[in-house]
C-alpha cells in the first residue's frame, strides 16, 4: 500500500515538471526548481531558457526522504551569450 501511495505522489510531482524563477538583477541567473530525484527536468528547462548554453551557479538536491516530498531540487543557472 505504501508503494502505491509513494508512486502516486511521485507521479503527481512529475506532472509539475520544472518551474523557472528569474533572479535579480535583470539578465542575472535563473533559479529552476524541479521534483526531487528528477534533476533532468531542471537541466531540460535550463536548455530551454538558455539556448546558447548555461553555467550552473548553484545546485541543491534533496537527499532526505521526508524532505523530497516538500522541497524540490534546485538548480541556478547563468545563461551564456
Rosetta blueprint (number, residue, H / E / L):
1 X L
2 X H
3 X H
4 X H
5 X H
6 X H
7 X H
8 X H
9 X H
10 X H
11 X H
12 X H
13 X H
14 X H
15 X H
16 X H
17 X L
18 X L
19 X E
20 X E
21 X E
22 X E
23 X L
24 X L
25 X L
26 X L
27 X L
28 X L
29 X L
30 X E
31 X E
32 X E
33 X E
34 X E
35 X L
36 X L
37 X L
38 X L
39 X H
40 X H
41 X H
42 X H
43 X H
44 X H
45 X H
46 X H
47 X H
48 X H
49 X H
50 X L
51 X L
52 X L
53 X L
54 X E
55 X E
56 X E
57 X E
58 X E
59 X E
60 X E
61 X L
62 X L
63 X L
64 X L
65 X H
66 X H
67 X H
68 X H
69 X H
70 X H
71 X L
72 X L
73 X E
74 X E
75 X E
76 X E
77 X E
78 X E
79 X E
80 X L
81 X L
